[in-house]
Amino acid sequence: MSRYFRGDVILTAVRVGPYDEGKVRPAVVVHADEKGCLMVCPISCSPSWDQPSVPIDLEDFQDGGLDIINESYVLAGTVVRVHAWTVAGKKGRLTRETMETILQQSGMELR
């Protein structure tokens, strides 16, 4: 099983809303433990209308990136638990500055 760390952008099955069936989408790891439990914020092509959303583009990646032309949005108000074994792939890693903004918007602790 691969290890993932805060700031990694992964592809995993995520449910965004209560009626969403869930689909494989990019997500940002905001917390990871040694047992493979990940807390992630989903990434969407449109911002949330009722929760904090952080715009990101290719400049926000330390390495890697998403196959995007326009901005994407980290849904910082939606923190979801997934397991490392559900991860379909890793797309890259966000910069420290971008992660600080996401953590601040999500209410997660800066460490």
Backbone as CSV, one residue per row, in Angstrom:
resi,resn,N_x,N_y,N_z,CA_x,CA_y,CA_z,C_x,C_y,C_z
1,MET,0.843,-1.178,0.000,0.000,0.000,0.000,0.893,1.247,0.000
2,SER,0.594,2.207,-0.863,1.359,3.444,-0.944,1.050,4.342,0.239
3,ARG,1.999,5.194,0.548,1.802,6.181,1.616,1.480,7.527,0.981
4,TYR,0.554,8.214,1.581,0.172,9.540,1.101,0.344,10.524,2.241
5,PHE,0.598,11.770,1.874,0.917,12.799,2.848,0.095,14.049,2.583
6,ARG,0.009,14.895,3.610,-0.702,16.167,3.489,-0.148,16.932,2.283
7,GLY,-1.067,17.376,1.431,-0.669,18.129,0.247,-0.688,17.321,-1.032
8,ASP,-0.741,15.980,-0.908,-0.826,15.142,-2.101,-2.197,15.308,-2.755
9,VAL,-2.216,15.330,-4.080,-3.464,15.340,-4.834,-3.623,13.941,-5.414
10,ILE,-4.691,13.286,-5.009,-4.920,11.887,-5.383,-6.215,11.762,-6.180
11,LEU,-6.407,10.611,-6.791,-7.679,10.259,-7.423,-8.306,9.162,-6.582
12,THR,-9.518,9.402,-6.107,-10.206,8.427,-5.261,-11.718,8.622,-5.371
13,ALA,-12.463,7.609,-5.023,-13.925,7.714,-5.029,-14.364,8.565,-3.840
14,VAL,-15.109,9.631,-4.138,-15.549,10.561,-3.100,-17.012,10.926,-3.341
15,ARG,-17.773,10.955,-2.261,-19.143,11.482,-2.298,-19.079,12.920,-1.830
16,VAL,-19.616,13.838,-2.628,-19.564,15.250,-2.272,-20.790,15.671,-1.473
17,GLY,-21.951,15.222,-1.862,-23.174,15.600,-1.159,-23.919,14.374,-0.665
18,PRO,-24.972,14.579,0.115,-25.714,13.452,0.672,-26.401,12.594,-0.388
19,TYR,-26.687,13.162,-1.548,-27.377,12.415,-2.599,-26.444,12.008,-3.730
20,ASP,-25.182,12.357,-3.587,-24.184,12.023,-4.595,-23.814,10.545,-4.474
21,GLU,-23.801,9.837,-5.591,-23.431,8.424,-5.582,-21.932,8.247,-5.360
22,GLY,-21.184,9.280,-5.572,-19.740,9.204,-5.457,-19.125,8.820,-6.786
23,LYS,-17.991,9.416,-7.065,-17.282,9.098,-8.285,-15.801,9.342,-8.050
24,VAL,-14.997,8.781,-8.914,-13.563,9.007,-8.797,-13.277,10.425,-9.251
25,ARG,-12.674,11.166,-8.365,-12.355,12.564,-8.641,-11.055,12.913,-7.926
26,PRO,-10.419,14.008,-8.312,-9.232,14.444,-7.576,-9.631,14.929,-6.188
27,ALA,-8.723,14.754,-5.248,-8.938,15.221,-3.879,-7.578,15.556,-3.270
28,VAL,-7.579,16.487,-2.335,-6.357,16.901,-1.642,-6.316,16.235,-0.276
29,VAL,-5.209,15.590,0.040,-5.034,14.976,1.358,-4.743,16.088,2.369
30,VAL,-5.603,16.203,3.398,-5.382,17.190,4.457,-4.888,16.536,5.739
31,HIS,-5.039,15.204,5.825,-4.508,14.455,6.972,-4.357,12.990,6.555
32,ALA,-3.266,12.371,7.011,-3.041,10.947,6.743,-2.458,10.312,7.996
33,ASP,-2.953,9.126,8.342,-2.365,8.427,9.483,-1.591,7.202,8.995
34,GLU,-0.900,6.549,9.919,-0.057,5.400,9.564,-0.865,4.181,9.133
35,LYS,-2.137,4.132,9.476,-2.968,2.970,9.158,-3.628,3.076,7.781
36,GLY,-3.368,4.148,7.052,-3.930,4.296,5.716,-5.253,5.030,5.658
37,CYS,-5.644,5.666,6.736,-6.863,6.477,6.742,-6.495,7.891,6.294
38,LEU,-7.198,8.384,5.289,-6.929,9.711,4.745,-8.142,10.611,4.920
39,MET,-7.909,11.848,5.281,-8.943,12.871,5.283,-8.644,13.744,4.074
40,VAL,-9.641,13.890,3.184,-9.417,14.606,1.938,-10.500,15.651,1.696
41,CYS,-10.136,16.669,0.910,-11.089,17.645,0.402,-11.211,17.410,-1.102
42,PRO,-12.410,17.158,-1.616,-12.591,16.924,-3.044,-12.253,18.158,-3.871
43,ILE,-11.911,17.930,-5.124,-11.657,19.005,-6.082,-12.762,18.942,-7.132
44,SER,-13.301,20.114,-7.476,-14.396,20.194,-8.432,-14.081,21.243,-9.493
45,CYS,-14.809,21.185,-10.608,-14.630,22.188,-11.659,-15.416,23.462,-11.356
46,SER,-16.272,23.413,-10.338,-17.031,24.608,-9.962,-17.003,24.783,-8.443
47,PRO,-17.022,26.035,-7.971,-16.979,26.269,-6.529,-18.295,25.898,-5.856
48,SER,-18.221,25.633,-4.565,-19.417,25.375,-3.773,-20.142,26.697,-3.557
49,TRP,-21.452,26.660,-3.555,-22.220,27.879,-3.329,-22.463,28.126,-1.844
50,ASP,-22.210,27.122,-0.991,-22.518,27.293,0.427,-21.374,26.953,1.380
51,GLN,-20.196,26.622,0.851,-19.053,26.288,1.691,-17.785,26.889,1.098
52,PRO,-16.724,27.012,1.910,-15.477,27.572,1.380,-14.912,26.729,0.240
53,SER,-14.465,27.425,-0.816,-13.820,26.789,-1.958,-12.543,27.556,-2.261
54,VAL,-11.468,26.835,-2.488,-10.174,27.459,-2.778,-9.824,27.196,-4.236
55,PRO,-9.706,28.275,-5.048,-9.353,28.059,-6.450,-7.902,27.593,-6.581
56,ILE,-7.654,26.630,-7.473,-6.285,26.178,-7.754,-6.103,26.054,-9.261
57,ASP,-4.863,26.247,-9.699,-4.500,25.986,-11.086,-3.103,25.368,-11.089
58,LEU,-2.504,25.221,-12.245,-1.221,24.529,-12.336,-0.109,25.212,-11.538
59,GLU,-0.221,26.523,-11.329,0.787,27.261,-10.555,0.790,26.862,-9.080
60,ASP,-0.268,26.234,-8.611,-0.381,25.846,-7.205,0.247,24.485,-6.913
61,PHE,0.790,23.838,-7.932,1.416,22.524,-7.764,2.926,22.640,-7.618
62,GLN,3.436,21.988,-6.601,4.880,21.877,-6.396,5.448,20.900,-7.427
63,ASP,4.765,19.779,-7.628,5.060,18.859,-8.720,3.774,18.202,-9.188
64,GLY,3.809,17.725,-10.433,2.632,17.121,-11.022,1.597,18.165,-11.375
65,GLY,0.364,17.759,-11.452,-0.723,18.671,-11.763,-1.945,17.922,-12.252
66,LEU,-2.998,18.653,-12.470,-4.230,18.087,-13.009,-4.316,18.428,-14.482
67,ASP,-5.038,17.633,-15.219,-5.261,17.897,-16.635,-6.370,18.940,-16.749
68,ILE,-6.010,20.189,-16.435,-7.015,21.246,-16.404,-6.595,22.395,-17.296
69,ILE,-7.581,23.056,-17.857,-7.329,24.254,-18.654,-7.712,25.465,-17.817
70,ASN,-8.832,25.386,-17.151,-9.315,26.473,-16.307,-9.035,26.147,-14.841
71,GLU,-9.431,27.053,-13.960,-9.289,26.809,-12.526,-10.140,25.628,-12.085
72,SER,-9.665,24.976,-11.049,-10.466,23.992,-10.332,-10.629,24.532,-8.926
73,TYR,-11.478,23.905,-8.131,-11.764,24.396,-6.791,-11.658,23.272,-5.773
74,VAL,-10.872,23.499,-4.733,-10.808,22.567,-3.615,-12.000,22.909,-2.727
75,LEU,-12.863,21.941,-2.508,-14.046,22.151,-1.672,-13.622,22.012,-0.209
76,ALA,-13.052,23.096,0.311,-12.438,23.086,1.637,-13.448,22.862,2.753
77,GLY,-14.708,23.124,2.509,-15.734,22.900,3.520,-16.216,21.450,3.576
78,THR,-15.697,20.610,2.700,-16.082,19.205,2.660,-14.849,18.348,2.931
79,VAL,-14.755,17.809,4.126,-13.639,16.923,4.476,-14.213,15.514,4.609
80,VAL,-13.674,14.597,3.806,-14.203,13.240,3.707,-13.116,12.239,4.077
81,ARG,-13.504,11.153,4.721,-12.555,10.095,5.070,-12.565,9.018,3.992
82,VAL,-11.372,8.660,3.518,-11.217,7.556,2.566,-10.046,6.696,3.037
83,HIS,-9.926,5.521,2.466,-8.815,4.630,2.799,-7.800,4.624,1.667
84,ALA,-6.541,4.494,2.013,-5.471,4.522,1.018,-5.668,3.476,-0.063
85,TRP,-6.268,2.343,0.270,-6.449,1.298,-0.738,-7.479,1.663,-1.799
86,THR,-8.268,2.738,-1.576,-9.237,3.179,-2.585,-8.639,4.174,-3.567
87,VAL,-7.400,4.573,-3.351,-6.758,5.568,-4.209,-6.400,4.940,-5.556
88,ALA,-6.861,5.590,-6.638,-6.613,5.092,-7.995,-5.305,5.632,-8.564
89,GLY,-4.774,6.705,-7.976,-3.525,7.276,-8.467,-3.200,8.581,-7.774
90,LYS,-1.987,9.050,-7.999,-1.538,10.321,-7.441,-1.241,11.261,-8.604
91,LYS,-1.770,12.482,-8.527,-1.606,13.454,-9.597,-0.516,14.471,-9.319
92,GLY,-0.146,14.648,-8.066,0.891,15.633,-7.763,0.865,16.051,-6.309
93,ARG,1.506,17.185,-6.071,1.616,17.718,-4.714,1.475,19.234,-4.784
94,LEU,0.657,19.791,-3.877,0.436,21.235,-3.841,1.551,21.944,-3.090
95,THR,1.714,23.238,-3.366,2.720,24.039,-2.663,2.291,24.246,-1.212
96,ARG,3.249,24.572,-0.394,2.983,24.824,1.031,1.993,25.983,1.210
97,GLU,2.160,27.030,0.429,1.282,28.201,0.549,-0.172,27.842,0.217
98,THR,-0.352,27.057,-0.842,-1.705,26.647,-1.219,-2.318,25.767,-0.135
99,MET,-1.506,24.857,0.414,-2.008,23.987,1.479,-2.394,24.781,2.721
100,GLU,-1.633,25.801,3.054,-1.970,26.626,4.217,-3.339,27.280,4.027
101,THR,-3.613,27.763,2.821,-4.911,28.372,2.525,-6.037,27.346,2.653
102,ILE,-5.822,26.151,2.094,-6.842,25.093,2.155,-7.104,24.681,3.595
103,LEU,-6.049,24.482,4.373,-6.208,24.073,5.774,-6.924,25.146,6.582
104,GLN,-6.593,26.387,6.324,-7.238,27.496,7.019,-8.737,27.531,6.693
105,GLN,-9.085,27.383,5.420,-10.483,27.397,4.993,-11.271,26.192,5.485
106,SER,-10.573,25.041,5.619,-11.251,23.812,6.049,-11.397,23.717,7.562
107,GLY,-10.665,24.559,8.286,-10.697,24.500,9.742,-9.752,23.448,10.308
108,MET,-8.928,22.838,9.435,-7.954,21.850,9.892,-6.774,22.589,10.522
109,GLU,-6.113,21.897,11.417,-4.988,22.446,12.137,-3.764,22.603,11.235
110,LEU,-3.099,23.757,11.339,-1.828,23.947,10.631,-0.717,23.352,11.479
111,ARG,0.021,22.397,10.931,1.149,21.790,11.661,2.354,21.770,10.785
